[in-house]
């Protein structure tokens, strides 16, 4: 396939349109050189060439929002790629599911195909806040600032984290048994936070958990 792509027409790069394999929604557009396309074929994850940084990069290499390749097509002129993927997390660095979330007036709009990007918008309720929170937890683990509860958990180690998960699980059970909805919400949030701390301690990506849940659908 690589031999059929005309990389020289545009200075060694070709645009790659990334599309959700399930919904058909366009997620993003980036550029590939021959090496990026080869790594994409070899790994099953999307790789691109950054024109600003002048280097290869894998989508999701820092955020965990990887793209699992389903199919790669090229156009009639052999100088543009269409890649269908299974997107883990948000495709856009802003936290939106798709990079194409604004209309020509600059207003944020929901996709006519799939509204999942609304879930990932920073500052709103939904899975996006989990990615924001786990990034903060990772930062605390690296810098270990004083007077940080997260730093305290990491300093005490795995047993302390596991103990807190047990305690928070019990609090959720008690709140549920008492039919206290507000308390259930509060205690569930505590439990999820401590679970995220555990994921970071164990080196588990949140996207791995989402992928496992997707596989059970």
C-alpha positions in Angstrom: 0.0 0.0 0.0 2.8 2.4 0.9 4.3 2.2 -2.5 1.0 3.4 -4.0 0.9 6.6 -2.0 2.3 9.8 -3.6 4.2 11.3 -0.7 6.4 13.5 -2.9 3.5 15.5 -4.3 3.3 17.5 -1.0 6.8 17.5 0.3 6.8 14.0 1.8 3.5 14.4 3.6 -0.1 13.4 2.9 -3.2 14.5 4.8 -5.0 11.8 6.8 -8.7 12.2 7.6 -9.6 10.2 10.8 -13.1 8.9 11.0 -15.0 7.1 13.7 -15.5 3.5 12.5 -18.9 3.1 14.2 -20.6 6.5 13.4 -18.8 7.8 10.4 -18.1 11.1 12.3 -14.9 12.9 11.2 -12.7 13.2 14.3 -9.6 15.0 13.1 -7.1 15.7 10.2 -3.4 15.3 10.5 -0.4 14.5 8.3 1.6 11.4 7.7 4.9 10.7 6.1 6.0 7.3 4.9 7.4 6.3 8.3 4.2 7.4 10.2 2.1 5.3 7.8 4.4 2.3 8.2 4.2 2.6 12.0 0.4 2.9 11.8 0.3 -0.3 9.8 2.7 -2.1 12.1 1.1 -1.1 15.4 -2.6 -0.8 14.6 -2.5 2.7 16.2 -2.4 6.0 14.4 1.0 7.7 14.0 1.5 11.1 12.5 4.2 13.6 11.6 4.1 16.9 13.4 5.0 19.8 11.1 5.6 22.2 14.0 7.7 19.8 16.1 9.2 18.0 13.1 8.9 14.6 14.6 6.7 11.5 14.6 4.0 11.2 17.3 1.4 8.6 18.2 -2.1 9.7 18.9 -2.7 9.3 22.6 0.9 8.9 23.5 0.5 11.2 26.6 -3.3 11.4 27.1 -4.1 7.7 26.5 -6.7 8.7 23.9 -5.4 6.3 21.3 -7.0 5.4 18.0 -7.3 1.8 17.1 -7.2 1.4 13.3 -10.0 -0.4 11.6 -9.3 0.4 7.9 -7.1 2.6 5.8 -8.2 3.9 2.4 -6.6 6.3 -0.1 -8.1 8.6 -2.7 -8.1 8.5 -6.5 -5.1 10.8 -6.7 -3.2 8.6 -4.2 -2.3 11.7 -2.1 -4.8 11.6 0.8 -5.7 8.9 3.4 -9.0 8.1 5.0 -8.5 6.1 8.2 -11.4 4.6 10.2 -10.7 4.1 13.9 -12.1 3.1 17.2 -11.4 6.3 19.3 -10.5 5.8 23.0 -11.4 8.9 24.9 -11.5 12.3 23.1 -9.9 12.9 19.7 -9.4 16.7 20.2 -6.8 18.1 22.6 -9.5 20.5 23.9 -11.4 17.5 25.3 -14.0 17.3 22.6 -14.7 14.0 21.0 -14.1 15.5 17.6 -11.9 18.4 16.5 -14.9 19.6 14.4 -17.2 21.0 17.2 -17.7 24.6 15.9 -19.8 26.0 13.1 -18.7 28.7 10.7 -19.9 31.4 13.2 -17.6 29.9 15.8 -20.4 28.5 17.9 -20.0 25.2 19.6 -22.5 22.7 18.2 -23.3 19.1 18.7 -22.5 16.6 15.9 -25.5 15.6 13.8 -24.0 12.1 13.8 -22.9 11.3 17.3 -23.2 13.5 20.4 -20.5 11.8 22.5 -18.2 14.8 22.3 -20.6 16.6 24.7 -19.5 14.0 27.3 -15.9 14.9 26.9 -16.1 18.7 27.0 -13.9 20.0 29.8 -15.8 21.5 32.7 -19.0 19.6 32.0 -20.2 16.4 33.6 -19.2 13.2 31.8 -16.2 11.0 31.2 -14.0 14.0 30.3 -13.7 15.0 33.9 -12.2 11.6 34.7 -9.4 12.3 32.2 -8.9 15.7 33.7 -8.8 14.2 37.3 -6.4 11.4 36.4 -4.0 13.9 34.8 -4.0 15.9 38.1 -3.4 12.7 40.1 -0.4 11.8 37.8 1.0 15.3 38.3 0.7 14.9 42.1 2.5 11.5 41.9 5.4 13.1 40.0 5.8 16.3 42.0 4.5 15.2 45.4 3.5 18.7 46.7 3.1 19.2 50.4 -0.4 19.4 51.9 -1.8 17.4 49.1 -4.1 14.5 50.1 -3.1 12.7 46.8 0.6 13.0 47.6 -0.2 11.6 51.1 -1.8 8.5 49.6 1.1 7.9 47.3 3.6 8.4 50.1 1.8 5.9 52.3 1.7 3.3 49.5 -0.5 0.7 48.1 -1.9 -0.7 51.3 -3.2 2.8 52.3 -4.8 3.3 48.9 -6.5 -0.1 49.1 -7.7 0.6 52.6 -9.3 3.8 51.5 -11.1 2.0 48.6 -12.5 -0.5 51.1 -13.7 2.3 53.4 -15.2 4.3 50.5 -17.0 1.2 49.2 -18.5 0.7 52.6 -19.7 4.3 52.7 -21.4 3.9 49.3 -23.2 0.8 50.6 -24.4 2.5 53.7 -25.6 5.5 51.8 -27.5 3.3 49.4 -29.0 1.2 52.1 -30.3 4.5 53.7 -31.8 5.6 50.4 -29.8 8.9 50.7 -29.4 9.9 47.0 -27.2 13.0 47.8 -24.9 10.8 50.0 -24.7 8.2 47.4 -23.5 10.8 44.9 -21.0 12.2 47.4 -19.6 8.8 48.4 -19.5 7.4 44.9 -17.4 10.4 43.9 -15.0 9.6 46.7 -14.8 6.0 45.6 -14.1 6.9 42.0 -11.4 9.3 43.0 -9.6 6.6 45.1 -10.0 4.1 42.3 -8.3 6.6 39.9 -5.5 6.9 42.4 -5.1 3.1 42.3 -5.1 3.1 38.5 -2.2 5.6 38.5 -0.3 3.7 41.2 -0.7 0.5 39.1 0.2 2.1 35.8 -3.2 1.4 34.3 -4.6 3.8 31.7 -8.2 5.0 32.1 -8.6 4.2 28.4 -7.8 0.6 29.1 -10.8 0.4 31.5 -13.0 2.1 28.9 -11.8 -0.4 26.2 -12.6 -3.3 28.5 -16.1 -1.9 29.1 -16.5 -1.4 25.3 -15.5 -5.1 24.8 -18.3 -6.2 27.1 -21.1 -4.4 25.2 
